[in-house]
Amino acid sequence: MRKQDKHDPWLEELEQGWAMVAGHPLFGYFSIFRERAEPGELSRDTWAVVEAHLPDGAYHAACCVAVDRFLRTTRLGSCPVPMAADLPAEDEVSLAERWRREGVPAELRPLGEADFVIGSEQVAIALDHATAFAQGVSRAASRALEIAGPARRADGPWDAALRWFISSYPLLGALATGMTVVAEADLARDWDIAIAAVNPEMGEIYVNPLIRLDKEEWRFVLAHEMLHAALRHGDRTGGREPYLWNVACDYVVNGWLVEMAVGQMPEGLLYDASMKGMSAEGVYDLIAGDLRRLRRAGTLRGRGRGDVLDGSPRAPKNPVNLDEFYRNALSQGLIYHQDTGRGFVPAGLEAAIRALDQPPLPWDAQLARWFDEHVPAVEKRRSYARASRRQASTPHIPRPGWVRPEEVVRQATFGVVLDTSGSMDTRLLGKALGAIASYAIARDVPLARVVFCDAAPYDAGYLRVEEIAGRVRVRGRGGTVLQPGVNLLERAADFPPDGPILLITDGHCDTLRIRREHAFLLPPGKHLPFRARGPIFTMK
């Protein structure tokens, strides 16, 4: 018969101990650093060994005293041997300096082998233990408050900063009433938030409670995030690179807050006095090619991460009501701020707030304006060459009739480069083509030069605008290449040299170079992989 494994009570107790540590909010994070020694590796008096870098034995003993002193307050488990009744109250550095001169007292010397492996090379793990421990302390404090009473919540300096806006700063006071500050260390760690970030759809500002800022700096941080949300910077990205757009908006918002002297800007934020008066779009164009500046760029969330979030760990609010709230809060706040003479408001910020009262045109209206500008209507003229009805009062007087120029295609047309790859949404594609056809017909433009593109271009020639949608076949291939289609139109002998081009794509395409007037039509939430020179219309 096969022998059964012997029951090991020591191992069972060890597993129970690890379970206690893993379940504790303060030490749970460190329970992943677990490794069991083989029998005979440690002496009988040695409890455990941890890898670390310590300078000498005196500092090692001082650290053990600090750890024992802290563990007495946590009441997690019990010490295997009697401990000294009174432990020195000095910090580790001071205690180590004194013991280097006087020696370590016998009752406070660590038992067994050194429980630190001095100078171990294995300790070079890319983990911030100090931050993890601080987060554990924050979790333990939150757990204690929950046990003491669910309604209790620690009031941080960010809460005082938010109340200051409500009571003392009319411009952002109404906005502050609708914002919620969420200060959770775990959330800040999971979302990689260095200082703060905002989710406009939730109306929430997430702050890292482990960051130490004074009240003036917290005012600046909260004002920064509130303006991001209220001015809808996340929704204005368009075809731009999202992080670079966030950086451009940071430069503008920080410049406004410095001009208005709202709080104190924390060290290291994006600010350049030479950009005063510039719009976010202008700043974006300026910094897009400045790689040196981009290497230094960092938002309140951190370097390489935008502080305007497009996702949330919580259920979103009603975005329609939220848009209305942001618009009304800033507009009414501006009126009250100016009426009471409460302070200076930069012209750029005032213009941005007033623009909120005039919601942006929908994409189809913007597209119609583009047609009006770049696809001129065919002008009719009167001519005696065509018979006209005579008026009953003067039947003997002939009058000219309305005629159109003969070569209509040469005088008013446009090109369409259409992405027909499998990633295109056929419903939105039909909606876009329907809008294009209606605008073209309204301007007496019967034909358009059409090129279909997926992996290769297909020249469909001139099509009646109302028939383009019926000719589209989404082929389901990947790797859309649009540049050959653009080249085909630009070199075509039967296409006017000044004819504009409309490109319809989902953004999964190559980098394009277009030498004439053009525009892009994209599905919602899609972006181009390059910086566009022509306007971008987003279907909704």
Helices and strands as residue ranges (DSSP letters): H 9-22, G 28-32, E 50-52, H 57-74, H 92-102, G 106-108, E 116-118, G 121-123, H 129-148, H 157-168, H 170-177, E 180-183, H 185-190, E 196-199, E 204-207, H 215-230, G 233-236, H 242-260, G 273-275, H 280-287, H 291-296, H 319-339, H 347-356, H 363-374, E 381-383, E 401-403, H 408-411, E 415-419, H 426-442, E 447-453, E 457-464, G 465-467, H 468-471, H 483-491, E 501-504, E 518-522, E 536-538
